[in-house]
Amino acid sequence: MIRIGIVGVGKIARDQHIPAIAADTALELVAVASHGPADVGVPAFGSLEAMLEQGPDLDAIALCTPPQARRETARIALRAGKHVLLEKPPGATVGEVGDLSALAAKQGVTLFAAWHSRFAAGVPAARAWLTGRSIRSVDIQWREDVRHWHPGQGWIWEAGGLGVFDPGINALSILTEIMPQAVFVTGAHLQIPENVQSPSAAQLALSTLDGVTITADFDFLQTGPQTWDITVVADDGTLRLSHGGAVVEIDGKPVVQATAAEYPALYARFTQLIRSGRSEADSRPLALVADALLIGTRERVAAFIE
Amino acid sequence: MIRIGIVGVGKIARDQHIPAIAADTALELVAVASHGPADVGVPAFGSLEAMLEQGPDLDAIALCTPPQARRETARIALRAGKHVLLEKPPGATVGEVGDLSALAAKQGVTLFAAWHSRFAAGVPAARAWLTGRSIRSVDIQWREDVRHWHPGQGWIWEAGGLGVFDPGINALSILTEIMPQAVFVTGAHLQIPENVQSPSAAQLALSTLDGVTITADFDFLQTGPQTWDITVVADDGTLRLSHGGAVVEIDGKPVVQATAAEYPALYARFTQLIRSGRSEADSRPLALVADALLIGTRERVAAFIE
């Protein structure tokens, strides 16, 4: 049994981490650390340090805090010799992910940068279909309503909060998982509300060494139907990944149709990594966002009022 | 004799590349490609493609164009089987440098991402001094007058032009060369003139796995004395690298005092890489800038009027 503590009892911990851990017979949630109230049925502490000093024995820690403060918390957990799961994005910068990997290796513990969208049911089928195919183009449409999915999460608009890239990076985590070739950004245009630091919309152009045309349209202000779709056109067919990766159609025929259940598979991977003494800390999706911010043209748009 | 063509006959090509090639007996400048006039004593063409098709035989190509269009030009040169030298920064994005490295490897030619400041006379002495020392802190002061050093270079203010990071990345290229440990960004504040896309000033905080405190102050609007200094405080002494790396003092005593001669050493390295069939394409300095843009808070400041 792997004894887990959670740091940061916000929306994602309550909606996903706690139920996934509860449903997994290999895992047990034994404590949480949170600045706010955390009535989740296990001992709660005001900080990670307090949980480590005064709480029950722990093997692993899942960090569900906003990315801006991820590094310091992760370093404390790794230095204490705990296996660490990082919610996405794994850090505020690409560089700090490398730093945490080095520290985990030194400590002999597992570091898992968990990109939850990669655990969507359709992703393995999409990856298999793309392998060996001649790919012409990829189009990503990732549009959601921030007011519905991120109520009161002011950190998302601050510097390092990623804005629309917070959901958009999920699409990029799938893209980098299913594409047989390395992907890089060739152009970006960003819309930034005049009262915040991070973009509310972004349009990206990406490519590969073979010159595949990849476009991405990210929007954080989408009302009405929500869209998390990736369409891949190959010489001999079209694959469509929708509902965030839970559904796959090939040439219009359903191949995978699942309800969203990313976190149970994500925790199964964490368990597997711990048991085999390995780490997995891929920072490519975040590197694509950093590159988009590096070359993106910025346009000021109307203030965002939640 | 390595026959070289230059693409982009602007300020840096005229000030540095052409004289350095002329002074090197292993190299010969045989052609240039330029959008503008290029009366430099060798056949001139309107584009890289024209130079490749109609010009004299070439072994290597030095790309001295602004970074925004670097990738396409580099790909054409590598696909033509030429060794390629990239002026700094090596690309508009970190990802495209990896892409170009992969293409160079596939083509069996040398790719050299040339960070000219690393060839400043004092850099090897600084690197040697830091090795094995217990470093407490590093402070970078890199302040210059854009109107003096970059007259009419509007591209520097556009998206992907880096603004003050265009000189600042020189300091970061030295930092990553002399520090024994990996460096990463922990905080950034950026000042962006209201009429352009790129910052005119930036203050960075960086660190290492051992927790060394690194600060950097970049300013593009410095009039009067110009400053390109790096100060490293170790447990047992202080090293000061000044004049962009040409001068080194240890505990106040001069150790290296050279006039700037970065490009001859840079071209000697290019020759060595070509002869040994190796590539060198380090993108770490650009990755630090991308990370600074990822987490940096942005402040709008007065318009920049050249």
Contacts between the chains, C-beta under 8 A, distances in Angstrom:
chain1	res1	chain2	res2	distance
A	68	B	295	7.4
A	71	B	186	7.3
A	92	B	294	7.0
A	92	B	295	4.8
A	93	B	184	6.2
A	93	B	185	5.3
A	93	B	186	7.8
A	93	B	291	3.8
A	93	B	294	5.7
A	93	B	295	5.7
A	94	B	94	7.9
A	94	B	287	6.2
A	94	B	290	6.9
A	94	B	291	5.6
A	94	B	294	7.4
A	95	B	182	7.5
A	95	B	183	7.4
A	95	B	184	3.0
A	95	B	185	5.8
A	95	B	287	6.6
A	95	B	288	6.7
A	95	B	291	5.1
A	96	B	184	5.2
A	96	B	185	7.9
A	96	B	186	7.5
A	98	B	182	6.4
A	98	B	184	6.9
A	99	B	182	6.6
A	99	B	184	5.3
A	99	B	208	7.9
A	99	B	209	5.6
A	102	B	182	7.0
A	102	B	209	5.7
A	103	B	209	6.2
A	159	B	295	5.9
A	159	B	296	6.0
A	159	B	297	4.2
A	159	B	298	7.1
A	160	B	294	6.8
A	160	B	295	4.0
A	182	B	95	7.5
A	182	B	98	6.3
A	182	B	99	6.6
A	182	B	102	7.0
A	183	B	95	7.4
A	184	B	93	6.1
A	184	B	95	2.9
A	184	B	96	5.2
A	184	B	98	7.0
A	184	B	99	5.3
A	185	B	93	5.3
A	185	B	95	5.8
A	185	B	96	7.9
A	186	B	71	7.3
A	186	B	93	7.8
A	186	B	96	7.5
A	197	B	297	6.1
A	197	B	298	6.1
A	208	B	99	7.8
A	209	B	99	5.5
A	209	B	102	5.7
A	209	B	103	6.2
A	286	B	294	7.7
A	287	B	94	6.2
A	287	B	95	6.6
A	287	B	287	7.8
A	287	B	290	7.6
A	288	B	95	6.8
A	289	B	294	6.8
A	290	B	94	7.0
A	290	B	287	7.6
A	290	B	290	3.8
A	290	B	291	6.1
A	290	B	293	6.9
A	290	B	294	4.6
A	291	B	93	3.8
A	291	B	94	5.6
A	291	B	95	5.1
A	291	B	96	8.0
A	291	B	290	6.0
A	293	B	290	6.9
A	293	B	293	4.6
A	293	B	294	5.6
A	294	B	92	7.1
A	294	B	93	5.7
A	294	B	94	7.4
A	294	B	160	6.8
A	294	B	286	7.7
A	294	B	289	6.8
A	294	B	290	4.6
A	294	B	293	5.6
A	295	B	68	7.3
A	295	B	92	4.8
A	295	B	93	5.7
A	295	B	159	5.9
A	295	B	160	4.0
A	296	B	159	6.0
A	297	B	159	4.2
A	297	B	197	6.2
A	298	B	159	7.1
A	298	B	197	6.1
